[in-house]
Amino acid sequence: MALDYAVIAAYVLGMIGMGWWGMRRATSKSEYLVAGRRLGFGMYSGTMSAVVLGGASTIGGVGLGYKFGISGAWMVFAIGLGILLLSALFARRIVRLKVYTVSQMLDLRYGGNSSTVSGLVMAAYTLMLTVTSTIAYSTIFNVLFGLPKSVGVIIGGSIVVLYSVLGGMWSITLTDIVQFVVKTVGILFLLLPISLATAGGFDGIRERLNNPALFEVGNIGTTTIVTYLLIYVFGLLIGQDIWQRVFTAKSPEVATWGGITSGLYCLVYAVAGALIGLAGKALYPNIANKDEAFATIVENLLPTGVRGLVLAAALAAMMSTSSGALIACATVASNDIWRRRTGSDVHDNRMFTLVIGIVAIGIAVALNDVVAALTVAYNILVGGLLVAIIGGLVWKRGTRLGAMVSMAVGSLTAIGFMVFVDVYANEAIYYSLGSSFVTYVVVSLATPATDPAVLARWDRRLAGEETEEELVSA
């Protein structure tokens, strides 16, 4: 294992080194939170791919492939579709807004202070996303060193918090590019072909398993597929962690085509994870917990050195999502919540990143299973905020009161179903979206239209016509 340890150590030291380098560039709020809004095509598409493909997409995607076969690709496939839709339909407009948070977009579109409720929901969502990714570190450190969960969480979490605090989005972008390369090589070019070859290719897998259902696209179930599409496609359309990456693009064209490239990459990654899991099922059919399939395949199948690189790839996937969610949570807290009492500058944002990182590590150590908590966050995010956000982008008749009431009704409906039916009930997302949509339309039509001056400024922002002084004063 010595070579594996050396590979992981080199990777970790590289992440910290890039965090230190990024600190020299993160000298202003814009540089710290959105990398100065100047990422080109290559860096943008790489960092977008890194942030959306985390531990759930890698370890979870392989686990779903292990249990359901080809159909296990649907979760990550839905993530790829979400990025494709966001990039093709909305990325150009989002870049031109020149804001820092989704909630600021709501304020700009509807007028007044619409962001209190949305800021709190978005902060809760991004915090739980950080916690989920942080807990996943324990899997890698347990495989490598046999460390208990709490120690692995603290080590992995501390590394992410350190480089995120130092350089903000610049550090995260640089580390994401490395993480993107590592996970591409480790998962697509090493683990996928090796696992398939060892299992005897598709013919060998079919012969070993003798289960045709594992090769059916719909094996995971229609209800599950629809739920994945609703939660992940819509969640990626409005999540602060994703929008904040869009804000880093240097032009609307980069945001559009770089995002489309990233979405296509996610679709390939989805199929790769399912195939790795399917090969693992053929090779190691008696794994009790599907989420242990990835570690089992890596530990038993790969030679030393290669094993270290693939484990580094999994660690990279977790760190990229965790760091993206961490800075998103800090951005929302400092710009949507704290700013109502004071101003916020790069020092405030750095301190918020540190404090929230420590809180996330503490929660991750205390919890054994955050799937339910993350489900709650996603349901409230999508059920409560989707209609108001997308409605504001596509329907000028939508009003501030319509948006506020729809957010409240959608969130309360989602919470009600999760409390009185079941946390995992699919009805929570169906009924919350439906009630939010109806409320938004009815209340908007029943109330006076948005002030023409507010809409005029909104149109100027979307067209990129506001001067630098107007943007700063905003």
One Martini backbone bead per residue (centre of mass of N, CA, C, O) as a GRO file, in nm:
protein
  474
    1MET     BB    1   0.049   0.067  -0.003
    2ALA     BB    2   0.269   0.286  -0.037
    3LEU     BB    3   0.191   0.398  -0.319
    4ASP     BB    4  -0.091   0.486  -0.244
    5TYR     BB    5  -0.007   0.689  -0.028
    6ALA     BB    6   0.161   0.870  -0.217
    7VAL     BB    7  -0.067   0.957  -0.405
    8ILE     BB    8  -0.252   1.085  -0.191
    9ALA     BB    9  -0.044   1.283  -0.073
   10ALA     BB   10   0.008   1.440  -0.336
   11TYR     BB   11  -0.279   1.535  -0.374
   12VAL     BB   12  -0.320   1.690  -0.106
   13LEU     BB   13  -0.078   1.885  -0.136
   14GLY     BB   14  -0.182   2.010  -0.400
   15MET     BB   15  -0.439   2.138  -0.284
   16ILE     BB   16  -0.300   2.322  -0.078
   17GLY     BB   17  -0.115   2.472  -0.277
   18MET     BB   18  -0.351   2.597  -0.443
   19GLY     BB   19  -0.472   2.754  -0.211
   20TRP     BB   20  -0.227   2.938  -0.169
   21TRP     BB   21  -0.222   3.056  -0.454
   22GLY     BB   22  -0.519   3.168  -0.454
   23MET     BB   23  -0.481   3.388  -0.232
   24ARG     BB   24  -0.336   3.600  -0.425
   25ARG     BB   25  -0.614   3.645  -0.601
   26ALA     BB   26  -0.813   3.683  -0.342
   27THR     BB   27  -0.868   4.038  -0.306
   28SER     BB   28  -1.178   4.015  -0.366
   29LYS     BB   29  -1.500   3.945  -0.380
   30SER     BB   30  -1.504   3.850  -0.676
   31GLU     BB   31  -1.256   3.662  -0.660
   32TYR     BB   32  -1.358   3.483  -0.419
   33LEU     BB   33  -1.659   3.400  -0.534
   34VAL     BB   34  -1.609   3.429  -0.891
   35ALA     BB   35  -1.321   3.459  -1.022
   36GLY     BB   36  -1.383   3.747  -1.166
   37ARG     BB   37  -1.548   3.652  -1.415
   38ARG     BB   38  -1.288   3.472  -1.600
   39LEU     BB   39  -1.364   3.203  -1.728
   40GLY     BB   40  -1.297   2.974  -1.949
   41PHE     BB   41  -1.385   2.700  -2.112
   42GLY     BB   42  -1.202   2.484  -1.976
   43MET     BB   43  -1.238   2.568  -1.676
   44TYR     BB   44  -1.545   2.572  -1.668
   45SER     BB   45  -1.614   2.278  -1.755
   46GLY     BB   46  -1.439   2.140  -1.537
   47THR     BB   47  -1.570   2.269  -1.278
   48MET     BB   48  -1.860   2.181  -1.336
   49SER     BB   49  -1.808   1.876  -1.337
   50ALA     BB   50  -1.689   1.856  -1.050
   51VAL     BB   51  -1.932   1.967  -0.876
   52VAL     BB   52  -2.161   1.752  -0.979
   53LEU     BB   53  -1.937   1.511  -0.937
   54GLY     BB   54  -1.953   1.328  -0.669
   55GLY     BB   55  -1.991   1.087  -0.440
   56ALA     BB   56  -2.276   1.010  -0.539
   57SER     BB   57  -2.188   0.969  -0.843
   58THR     BB   58  -1.968   0.755  -0.778
   59ILE     BB   59  -2.043   0.564  -0.543
   60GLY     BB   60  -2.351   0.571  -0.598
   61GLY     BB   61  -2.346   0.492  -0.900
   62VAL     BB   62  -2.212   0.215  -0.858
   63GLY     BB   63  -2.427   0.106  -0.661
   64LEU     BB   64  -2.665   0.117  -0.863
   65GLY     BB   65  -2.531  -0.071  -1.069
   66TYR     BB   66  -2.513  -0.315  -0.879
   67LYS     BB   67  -2.832  -0.336  -0.833
   68PHE     BB   68  -2.958  -0.235  -1.147
   69GLY     BB   69  -2.751  -0.166  -1.349
   70ILE     BB   70  -2.795   0.031  -1.613
   71SER     BB   71  -3.025   0.188  -1.450
   72GLY     BB   72  -2.817   0.331  -1.248
   73ALA     BB   73  -2.771   0.598  -1.436
   74TRP     BB   74  -3.010   0.802  -1.375
   75MET     BB   75  -2.905   0.999  -1.166
   76VAL     BB   76  -2.662   1.117  -1.331
   77PHE     BB   77  -2.826   1.174  -1.584
   78ALA     BB   78  -3.000   1.397  -1.453
   79ILE     BB   79  -2.764   1.586  -1.400
   80GLY     BB   80  -2.687   1.626  -1.697
   81LEU     BB   81  -2.961   1.744  -1.787
   82GLY     BB   82  -2.955   1.990  -1.600
   83ILE     BB   83  -2.703   2.122  -1.729
   84LEU     BB   84  -2.811   2.141  -2.017
   85LEU     BB   85  -3.058   2.320  -1.958
   86LEU     BB   86  -2.919   2.554  -1.817
   87SER     BB   87  -2.724   2.623  -2.053
   88ALA     BB   88  -2.934   2.653  -2.292
   89LEU     BB   89  -3.160   2.851  -2.139
   90PHE     BB   90  -2.998   3.041  -1.884
   91ALA     BB   91  -2.692   3.122  -1.876
   92ARG     BB   92  -2.683   3.394  -2.019
   93ARG     BB   93  -2.863   3.548  -1.814
   94ILE     BB   94  -2.704   3.491  -1.556
   95VAL     BB   95  -2.437   3.630  -1.632
   96ARG     BB   96  -2.562   3.925  -1.684
   97LEU     BB   97  -2.649   3.993  -1.383
   98LYS     BB   98  -2.408   4.018  -1.173
   99VAL     BB   99  -2.429   3.820  -0.933
  100TYR     BB  100  -2.402   3.595  -0.634
  101THR     BB  101  -2.712   3.512  -0.602
  102VAL     BB  102  -3.026   3.392  -0.626
  103SER     BB  103  -3.161   3.601  -0.436
  104GLN     BB  104  -3.067   3.853  -0.595
  105MET     BB  105  -3.238   3.788  -0.840
  106LEU     BB  106  -3.511   3.824  -0.698
  107ASP     BB  107  -3.477   4.120  -0.622
  108LEU     BB  108  -3.434   4.226  -0.911
  109ARG     BB  109  -3.702   4.116  -1.041
  110TYR     BB  110  -3.927   4.205  -0.800
  111GLY     BB  111  -3.836   4.362  -0.578
  112GLY     BB  112  -3.708   4.418  -0.300
  113ASN     BB  113  -3.723   4.163  -0.032
  114SER     BB  114  -3.703   3.817  -0.141
  115SER     BB  115  -3.441   3.661   0.017
  116THR     BB  116  -3.492   3.546   0.300
  117VAL     BB  117  -3.618   3.269   0.245
  118SER     BB  118  -3.427   3.171   0.017
  119GLY     BB  119  -3.164   3.195   0.181
  120LEU     BB  120  -3.231   2.983   0.399
  121VAL     BB  121  -3.282   2.745   0.211
  122MET     BB  122  -3.007   2.755   0.062
  123ALA     BB  123  -2.830   2.719   0.314
  124ALA     BB  124  -2.940   2.441   0.396
  125TYR     BB  125  -2.874   2.292   0.135
  126THR     BB  126  -2.561   2.350   0.121
  127LEU     BB  127  -2.493   2.231   0.394
  128MET     BB  128  -2.593   1.937   0.338
  129LEU     BB  129  -2.406   1.896   0.097
  130THR     BB  130  -2.147   1.922   0.258
  131VAL     BB  131  -2.199   1.694   0.462
  132THR     BB  132  -2.226   1.457   0.267
  133SER     BB  133  -1.938   1.482   0.145
  134THR     BB  134  -1.785   1.460   0.415
  135ILE     BB  135  -1.871   1.174   0.497
  136ALA     BB  136  -1.741   1.027   0.243
  137TYR     BB  137  -1.439   1.026   0.330
  138SER     BB  138  -1.440   0.774   0.519
  139THR     BB  139  -1.421   0.559   0.298
  140ILE     BB  140  -1.130   0.612   0.202
  141PHE     BB  141  -0.980   0.608   0.485
  142ASN     BB  142  -1.066   0.319   0.550
  143VAL     BB  143  -0.928   0.174   0.314
  144LEU     BB  144  -0.636   0.286   0.364
  145PHE     BB  145  -0.625   0.303   0.719
  146GLY     BB  146  -0.873   0.219   0.909
  147LEU     BB  147  -1.042   0.457   0.979
  148PRO     BB  148  -1.260   0.618   1.136
  149LYS     BB  149  -1.506   0.826   1.056
  150SER     BB  150  -1.431   1.084   1.218
  151VAL     BB  151  -1.138   1.107   1.116
  152GLY     BB  152  -1.195   1.121   0.810
  153VAL     BB  153  -1.373   1.373   0.822
  154ILE     BB  154  -1.163   1.568   0.947
  155ILE     BB  155  -0.946   1.543   0.733
  156GLY     BB  156  -1.107   1.606   0.474
  157GLY     BB  157  -1.246   1.868   0.575
  158SER     BB  158  -0.987   2.032   0.639
  159ILE     BB  159  -0.876   2.048   0.353
  160VAL     BB  160  -1.114   2.199   0.224
  161VAL     BB  161  -1.126   2.441   0.416
  162LEU     BB  162  -0.842   2.546   0.369
  163TYR     BB  163  -0.851   2.605   0.054
  164SER     BB  164  -1.114   2.774   0.063
  165VAL     BB  165  -1.028   3.000   0.255
  166LEU     BB  166  -0.778   3.105   0.111
  167GLY     BB  167  -0.904   3.127  -0.222
  168GLY     BB  168  -1.168   3.032  -0.287
  169MET     BB  169  -1.265   3.010  -0.609
  170TRP     BB  170  -0.977   2.981  -0.711
  171SER     BB  171  -0.899   2.729  -0.554
  172ILE     BB  172  -1.141   2.557  -0.644
  173THR     BB  173  -1.084   2.568  -0.946
  174LEU     BB  174  -0.801   2.445  -0.948
  175THR     BB  175  -0.879   2.182  -0.799
  176ASP     BB  176  -1.101   2.096  -0.998
  177ILE     BB  177  -0.920   2.042  -1.240
  178VAL     BB  178  -0.762   1.817  -1.109
  179GLN     BB  179  -1.010   1.646  -1.029
  180PHE     BB  180  -1.111   1.603  -1.317
  181VAL     BB  181  -0.863   1.449  -1.420
  182VAL     BB  182  -0.850   1.225  -1.207
  183LYS     BB  183  -1.142   1.110  -1.253
  184THR     BB  184  -1.112   1.049  -1.551
  185VAL     BB  185  -0.877   0.853  -1.530
  186GLY     BB  186  -0.974   0.666  -1.294
  187ILE     BB  187  -1.264   0.593  -1.412
  188LEU     BB  188  -1.258   0.586  -1.737
  189PHE     BB  189  -0.939   0.470  -1.790
  190LEU     BB  190  -0.937   0.238  -1.556
  191LEU     BB  191  -1.183   0.109  -1.403
  192LEU     BB  192  -1.364   0.043  -1.642
  193PRO     BB  193  -1.180  -0.145  -1.824
  194ILE     BB  194  -1.085  -0.338  -1.598
  195SER     BB  195  -1.360  -0.444  -1.500
  196LEU     BB  196  -1.466  -0.547  -1.772
  197ALA     BB  197  -1.230  -0.738  -1.841
  198THR     BB  198  -1.244  -0.916  -1.582
  199ALA     BB  199  -1.560  -0.995  -1.645
  200GLY     BB  200  -1.567  -1.048  -1.977
  201GLY     BB  201  -1.751  -0.851  -2.047
  202PHE     BB  202  -2.071  -0.869  -2.152
  203ASP     BB  203  -2.075  -1.176  -2.185
  204GLY     BB  204  -1.959  -1.244  -1.906
  205ILE     BB  205  -2.174  -1.101  -1.738
  206ARG     BB  206  -2.421  -1.253  -1.840
  207GLU     BB  207  -2.319  -1.534  -1.751
  208ARG     BB  208  -2.278  -1.477  -1.446
  209LEU     BB  209  -2.578  -1.356  -1.383
  210ASN     BB  210  -2.844  -1.432  -1.531
  211ASN     BB  211  -2.987  -1.112  -1.566
  212PRO     BB  212  -3.167  -0.922  -1.779
  213ALA     BB  213  -3.259  -0.675  -1.600
  214LEU     BB  214  -2.964  -0.541  -1.581
  215PHE     BB  215  -3.011  -0.447  -1.909
  216GLU     BB  216  -3.237  -0.251  -1.826
  217VAL     BB  217  -3.332   0.079  -1.824
  218GLY     BB  218  -3.608   0.031  -1.624
  219ASN     BB  219  -3.532  -0.137  -1.357
  220ILE     BB  220  -3.560   0.092  -1.126
  221GLY     BB  221  -3.811   0.252  -1.211
  222THR     BB  222  -4.035   0.493  -1.294
  223THR     BB  223  -4.062   0.652  -1.029
  224THR     BB  224  -3.760   0.696  -0.983
  225ILE     BB  225  -3.697   0.843  -1.246
  226VAL     BB  226  -3.889   1.081  -1.205
  227THR     BB  227  -3.765   1.176  -0.939
  228TYR     BB  228  -3.483   1.234  -1.044
  229LEU     BB  229  -3.570   1.444  -1.253
  230LEU     BB  230  -3.703   1.645  -1.061
  231ILE     BB  231  -3.475   1.689  -0.851
  232TYR     BB  232  -3.208   1.720  -1.030
  233VAL     BB  233  -3.287   1.899  -1.262
  234PHE     BB  234  -3.420   2.127  -1.090
  235GLY     BB  235  -3.193   2.165  -0.881
  236LEU     BB  236  -2.976   2.257  -1.100
  237LEU     BB  237  -3.135   2.516  -1.196
  238ILE     BB  238  -3.120   2.659  -0.870
  239GLY     BB  239  -2.853   2.616  -0.745
  240GLN     BB  240  -2.602   2.788  -0.595
  241ASP     BB  241  -2.357   2.604  -0.670
  242ILE     BB  242  -2.419   2.636  -0.980
  243TRP     BB  243  -2.451   2.939  -1.025
  244GLN     BB  244  -2.168   3.018  -0.922
  245ARG     BB  245  -2.031   2.895  -1.173
  246VAL     BB  246  -2.168   3.070  -1.383
  247PHE     BB  247  -2.049   3.344  -1.273
  248THR     BB  248  -1.742   3.272  -1.375
  249ALA     BB  249  -1.797   3.341  -1.650
  250LYS     BB  250  -1.677   3.559  -1.909
  251SER     BB  251  -1.930   3.453  -2.082
  252PRO     BB  252  -2.217   3.344  -2.225
  253GLU     BB  253  -2.077   3.140  -2.416
  254VAL     BB  254  -1.923   2.981  -2.202
  255ALA     BB  255  -2.171   2.896  -2.033
  256THR     BB  256  -2.306   2.738  -2.257
  257TRP     BB  257  -2.078   2.547  -2.389
  258GLY     BB  258  -1.943   2.453  -2.129
  259GLY     BB  259  -2.204   2.329  -2.008
  260ILE     BB  260  -2.270   2.128  -2.233
  261THR     BB  261  -2.009   1.970  -2.206
  262SER     BB  262  -2.056   1.888  -1.912
  263GLY     BB  263  -2.323   1.735  -1.958
  264LEU     BB  264  -2.205   1.518  -2.146
  265TYR     BB  265  -2.002   1.409  -1.943
  266CYS     BB  266  -2.215   1.313  -1.736
  267LEU     BB  267  -2.340   1.095  -1.917
  268VAL     BB  268  -2.086   0.923  -1.935
  269TYR     BB  269  -2.046   0.886  -1.626
  270ALA     BB  270  -2.310   0.734  -1.577
  271VAL     BB  271  -2.246   0.483  -1.747
  272ALA     BB  272  -1.980   0.406  -1.611
  273GLY     BB  273  -2.086   0.352  -1.325
  274ALA     BB  274  -2.287   0.126  -1.404
  275LEU     BB  275  -2.073  -0.066  -1.532
  276ILE     BB  276  -1.898  -0.103  -1.284
  277GLY     BB  277  -2.122  -0.222  -1.107
  278LEU     BB  278  -2.189  -0.461  -1.292
  279ALA     BB  279  -1.909  -0.590  -1.280
  280GLY     BB  280  -1.909  -0.620  -0.972
  281LYS     BB  281  -2.148  -0.818  -0.961
  282ALA     BB  282  -1.999  -1.044  -1.117
  283LEU     BB  283  -1.744  -1.061  -0.916
  284TYR     BB  284  -1.923  -0.950  -0.639
  285PRO     BB  285  -2.233  -1.076  -0.543
  286ASN     BB  286  -2.211  -1.044  -0.191
  287ILE     BB  287  -2.275  -0.753  -0.138
  288ALA     BB  288  -2.471  -0.602   0.095
  289ASN     BB  289  -2.372  -0.303   0.028
  290LYS     BB  290  -2.380  -0.100  -0.242
  291ASP     BB  291  -2.183   0.133  -0.122
  292GLU     BB  292  -1.933  -0.094  -0.119
  293ALA     BB  293  -1.858  -0.153  -0.416
  294PHE     BB  294  -1.632   0.040  -0.486
  295ALA     BB  295  -1.424  -0.043  -0.268
  296THR     BB  296  -1.417  -0.343  -0.345
  297ILE     BB  297  -1.318  -0.316  -0.635
  298VAL     BB  298  -1.060  -0.157  -0.579
  299GLU     BB  299  -0.922  -0.344  -0.362
  300ASN     BB  300  -0.940  -0.627  -0.547
  301LEU     BB  301  -0.860  -0.532  -0.859
  302LEU     BB  302  -0.627  -0.335  -0.808
  303PRO     BB  303  -0.326  -0.220  -0.828
  304THR     BB  304  -0.081  -0.074  -0.705
  305GLY     BB  305  -0.134   0.279  -0.756
  306VAL     BB  306  -0.397   0.257  -0.909
  307ARG     BB  307  -0.563   0.254  -0.653
  308GLY     BB  308  -0.476   0.535  -0.556
  309LEU     BB  309  -0.589   0.692  -0.801
  310VAL     BB  310  -0.887   0.605  -0.768
  311LEU     BB  311  -0.919   0.710  -0.480
  312ALA     BB  312  -0.849   0.998  -0.561
  313ALA     BB  313  -1.094   1.029  -0.746
  314ALA     BB  314  -1.306   1.001  -0.524
  315LEU     BB  315  -1.196   1.232  -0.350
  316ALA     BB  316  -1.232   1.447  -0.569
  317ALA     BB  317  -1.538   1.429  -0.593
  318MET     BB  318  -1.599   1.514  -0.301
  319MET     BB  319  -1.437   1.784  -0.285
  320SER     BB  320  -1.575   1.943  -0.510
  321THR     BB  321  -1.859   1.946  -0.386
  322SER     BB  322  -1.789   2.050  -0.104
  323SER     BB  323  -1.654   2.322  -0.186
  324GLY     BB  324  -1.893   2.434  -0.349
  325ALA     BB  325  -2.101   2.426  -0.114
  326LEU     BB  326  -1.943   2.594   0.090
  327ILE     BB  327  -1.923   2.866  -0.073
  328ALA     BB  328  -2.226   2.891  -0.117
  329CYS     BB  329  -2.309   2.914   0.179
  330ALA     BB  330  -2.128   3.159   0.245
  331THR     BB  331  -2.253   3.351   0.036
  332VAL     BB  332  -2.540   3.352   0.144
  333ALA     BB  333  -2.478   3.438   0.437
  334SER     BB  334  -2.316   3.711   0.364
  335ASN     BB  335  -2.531   3.835   0.132
  336ASP     BB  336  -2.840   3.756   0.246
  337ILE     BB  337  -2.807   3.787   0.570
  338TRP     BB  338  -2.570   3.962   0.692
  339ARG     BB  339  -2.610   4.227   0.510
  340ARG     BB  340  -2.861   4.335   0.685
  341ARG     BB  341  -2.642   4.450   0.903
  342THR     BB  342  -2.399   4.448   0.705
  343GLY     BB  343  -2.140   4.424   0.535
  344SER     BB  344  -1.937   4.270   0.268
  345ASP     BB  345  -1.626   4.103   0.241
  346VAL     BB  346  -1.356   3.908   0.205
  347HIS     BB  347  -1.332   3.859   0.508
  348ASP     BB  348  -1.618   3.767   0.565
  349ASN     BB  349  -1.619   3.529   0.363
  350ARG     BB  350  -1.384   3.376   0.493
  351MET     BB  351  -1.516   3.339   0.774
  352PHE     BB  352  -1.767   3.188   0.678
  353THR     BB  353  -1.618   2.949   0.558
  354LEU     BB  354  -1.491   2.853   0.822
  355VAL     BB  355  -1.742   2.819   1.002
  356ILE     BB  356  -1.908   2.633   0.814
  357GLY     BB  357  -1.695   2.413   0.794
  358ILE     BB  358  -1.697   2.337   1.095
  359VAL     BB  359  -1.997   2.270   1.113
  360ALA     BB  360  -1.999   2.044   0.897
  361ILE     BB  361  -1.804   1.857   1.044
  362GLY     BB  362  -1.972   1.824   1.301
  363ILE     BB  363  -2.223   1.700   1.165
  364ALA     BB  364  -2.076   1.462   1.023
  365VAL     BB  365  -1.985   1.326   1.288
  366ALA     BB  366  -2.282   1.293   1.419
  367LEU     BB  367  -2.371   1.160   1.155
  368ASN     BB  368  -2.467   0.861   0.971
  369ASP     BB  369  -2.739   0.978   0.811
  370VAL     BB  370  -2.821   1.222   0.537
  371VAL     BB  371  -3.043   1.149   0.333
  372ALA     BB  372  -3.291   1.277   0.463
  373ALA     BB  373  -3.181   1.566   0.483
  374LEU     BB  374  -3.129   1.599   0.176
  375THR     BB  375  -3.420   1.550   0.089
  376VAL     BB  376  -3.538   1.790   0.232
  377ALA     BB  377  -3.371   2.007   0.090
  378TYR     BB  378  -3.457   1.940  -0.204
  379ASN     BB  379  -3.765   1.967  -0.169
  380ILE     BB  380  -3.761   2.264  -0.078
  381LEU     BB  381  -3.607   2.384  -0.307
  382VAL     BB  382  -3.793   2.293  -0.540
  383GLY     BB  383  -4.084   2.338  -0.421
  384GLY     BB  384  -4.023   2.649  -0.330
  385LEU     BB  385  -3.820   2.792  -0.575
  386LEU     BB  386  -3.856   2.721  -0.876
  387VAL     BB  387  -4.098   2.895  -0.974
  388ALA     BB  388  -3.989   3.178  -0.896
  389ILE     BB  389  -3.730   3.162  -1.068
  390ILE     BB  390  -3.832   3.072  -1.349
  391GLY     BB  391  -4.062   3.275  -1.367
  392GLY     BB  392  -3.873   3.528  -1.364
  393LEU     BB  393  -3.727   3.444  -1.642
  394VAL     BB  394  -4.019   3.394  -1.831
  395TRP     BB  395  -4.234   3.590  -1.652
  396LYS     BB  396  -4.341   3.921  -1.625
  397ARG     BB  397  -4.616   3.886  -1.448
  398GLY     BB  398  -4.465   3.825  -1.217
  399THR     BB  399  -4.469   3.865  -0.863
  400ARG     BB  400  -4.366   3.912  -0.549
  401LEU     BB  401  -4.612   3.787  -0.406
  402GLY     BB  402  -4.622   3.533  -0.578
  403ALA     BB  403  -4.340   3.434  -0.495
  404MET     BB  404  -4.371   3.427  -0.185
  405VAL     BB  405  -4.619   3.239  -0.170
  406SER     BB  406  -4.501   3.003  -0.333
  407MET     BB  407  -4.268   2.944  -0.139
  408ALA     BB  408  -4.439   2.882   0.110
  409VAL     BB  409  -4.631   2.665  -0.004
  410GLY     BB  410  -4.419   2.468  -0.116
  411SER     BB  411  -4.261   2.419   0.146
  412LEU     BB  412  -4.504   2.327   0.328
  413THR     BB  413  -4.590   2.090   0.152
  414ALA     BB  414  -4.328   1.929   0.168
  415ILE     BB  415  -4.319   1.908   0.477
  416GLY     BB  416  -4.594   1.773   0.522
  417PHE     BB  417  -4.535   1.507   0.366
  418MET     BB  418  -4.277   1.429   0.529
  419VAL     BB  419  -4.423   1.416   0.809
  420PHE     BB  420  -4.712   1.254   0.737
  421VAL     BB  421  -4.580   1.034   0.548
  422ASP     BB  422  -4.269   1.075   0.408
  423VAL     BB  423  -3.954   1.159   0.336
  424TYR     BB  424  -3.960   0.967   0.056
  425ALA     BB  425  -4.200   1.090  -0.070
  426ASN     BB  426  -4.303   1.172  -0.388
  427GLU     BB  427  -4.540   1.372  -0.322
  428ALA     BB  428  -4.379   1.616  -0.222
  429ILE     BB  429  -4.285   1.717  -0.508
  430TYR     BB  430  -4.547   1.720  -0.665
  431TYR     BB  431  -4.730   1.907  -0.475
  432SER     BB  432  -4.536   2.146  -0.438
  433LEU     BB  433  -4.518   2.226  -0.734
  434GLY     BB  434  -4.818   2.260  -0.792
  435SER     BB  435  -4.887   2.471  -0.569
  436SER     BB  436  -4.675   2.680  -0.650
  437PHE     BB  437  -4.775   2.734  -0.936
  438VAL     BB  438  -5.068   2.819  -0.880
  439THR     BB  439  -5.000   3.047  -0.684
  440TYR     BB  440  -4.826   3.221  -0.868
  441VAL     BB  441  -5.038   3.277  -1.086
  442VAL     BB  442  -5.279   3.381  -0.918
  443VAL     BB  443  -5.138   3.606  -0.752
  444SER     BB  444  -5.015   3.763  -0.990
  445LEU     BB  445  -5.295   3.824  -1.132
  446ALA     BB  446  -5.421   3.961  -0.852
  447THR     BB  447  -5.182   4.158  -0.882
  448PRO     BB  448  -4.984   4.395  -0.936
  449ALA     BB  449  -4.762   4.475  -1.137
  450THR     BB  450  -4.455   4.523  -1.186
  451ASP     BB  451  -4.255   4.765  -1.179
  452PRO     BB  452  -4.129   4.911  -1.458
  453ALA     BB  453  -3.851   4.991  -1.335
  454VAL     BB  454  -3.770   4.705  -1.253
  455LEU     BB  455  -3.793   4.576  -1.538
  456ALA     BB  456  -3.596   4.767  -1.678
  457ARG     BB  457  -3.348   4.679  -1.516
  458TRP     BB  458  -3.367   4.382  -1.580
  459ASP     BB  459  -3.329   4.415  -1.887
  460ARG     BB  460  -3.049   4.547  -1.870
  461ARG     BB  461  -2.908   4.311  -1.741
  462LEU     BB  462  -2.976   4.093  -1.958
  463ALA     BB  463  -2.824   4.286  -2.182
  464GLY     BB  464  -2.561   4.424  -2.052
  465GLU     BB  465  -2.614   4.766  -2.000
  466GLU     BB  466  -2.483   4.819  -1.746
  467THR     BB  467  -2.285   4.986  -1.561
  468GLU     BB  468  -2.036   4.958  -1.336
  469GLU     BB  469  -2.165   5.154  -1.129
  470GLU     BB  470  -2.441   5.009  -1.113
  471LEU     BB  471  -2.334   4.734  -1.019
  472VAL     BB  472  -2.198   4.830  -0.756
  473SER     BB  473  -2.458   4.971  -0.628
  474ALA     BB  474  -2.609   4.684  -0.613
   0.00000   0.00000   0.00000
